[in-house]
Amino acid sequence: MSHHNTVFSQLLKLVSRHEFETLAKQHHSGRSFRTASRWSQFVTMAMAQLAGRNSLRDSVENTSAQAHRLYHLGSAKLSRSNLSRINEGKPYALYEAMFGKLLRRCQGMAPDHNFRFKNPLYSLDASTIDLCLSLFPWADFRTTKGAIKLHVGLNHAGYLPEFITVTEGKDHDVTVGRTLKFPKGSIVAVDKGYNDYTWYNQLTTKGIFFVTRLKTNAKYRVVCRRPVLKEKGLTCDQTIEFSGIHTSKKCPIPLRRIGYRDAATGKHYIFLSNNFKLSAKTIADIYKARWQVELFFKWIKQNLKIKSFVGTSKNAVMTQIWIALCIYLLLAFIKFQSRLKKSMQQILRLLQLNLFEKRDMMALLRGDPPRVSQLNINQMNLL
């Protein structure tokens, strides 16, 4: 029978150790390590993410239980104080940079989105992560509540989080949205929380399309009406210009207003876009697909550890979040590489249950039965 390292070891090999050590040198501060290392920190924290550990003690004890395998992982055993000190003091920028490296690898293997048009499609949204203000005083949000906000620009090609920003909970969604540099010709779907008429004009000037919902109190005049297919749920397809005193100055360009009634819920939506080439139904479907970014937030909060933290400093929290996002990309890479129809959650569950099994990882994901050595077969025959 061929020899295999543990499933966890095979997973870590997807991270280039050379690139990691180069980044670790670039993002180092303070005194040098004696026995600990940033790689040991990553191995311990990654193991905690995959095994679903909730505390620093739990993470360290889980690693200690596999101490005899740490040598083959290139890692050293960390004490609670060592891991806590590294999380608190060593810059989280290492894992933010590693996220960028892993993202580029995933982008080369990601499948296209499900629409016929070739434009890159992004969904932009933000999610608040609640924190206890007494434990995280730096995360001031409200009088008695702390929070940080995770902003994500999700590329529908492979559902990869290409744009990630973590800010204070008070920061407005559109403030971050304005800083993102989407490629020319891309389509960005946003909800009404990103309503900014000046930004809409800037996106149009840059050759970037957007799809959003029109505010109910928006003042406009209809310039042109186009026929619609009512059997597809469409109620109107118009070219409009804003007529408000301020909005007409902020966004002096013609835009497209599309009405759509959802057959399942009966709810009526009014969409706003600067794209006049795609069909009205496609515009409606693009906004409906924006729900994928909500599913992304739901997935990482349910399956990875970004709601309960093992450290209380800003650096420790950011370290844990960026490592969790790196784990997400590793799972996405495995999904693309294996070309299986298993969901990300199914892949994660298989890895969790077999993290230290000595099996071929891809055979495990395919569902191949484990191979039994001839010695084991002979022993079974003697019983």
Secondary structure, DSSP 8 states (H G I E B T S, - for coil): ------HHHHHHTTS-HHHHHHHHHHT--SS--SS--HHHHHHHHHHHHHHT--SHHHHHHHHHTTHHHHHHHT-----HHHHHHHHHHS-THHHHHHHHHHHHHHHTT----SSSS-S-EEEEEEEEEEE-TTT-TTSEEETTEEEEEEEEEEETTTTEEEEEEEEETTS-HHHHHTT----TT-EEE--GGG--HHHHHHHHHTT-EEEEE--TT--EEEEEE----GGGTEEEEEEEEE-STTHHHH--S-EEEEEEE-TTT--EEEEEES--SS-HHHHHHHHHHTHHHHHHHHHHHHHSSSSS-S--SHHHHHHHHHHHHHHHHHHHHHHHHHT----HHHHHHHHHHTTT--S-HHHHHHT------HHHHHHHHH-
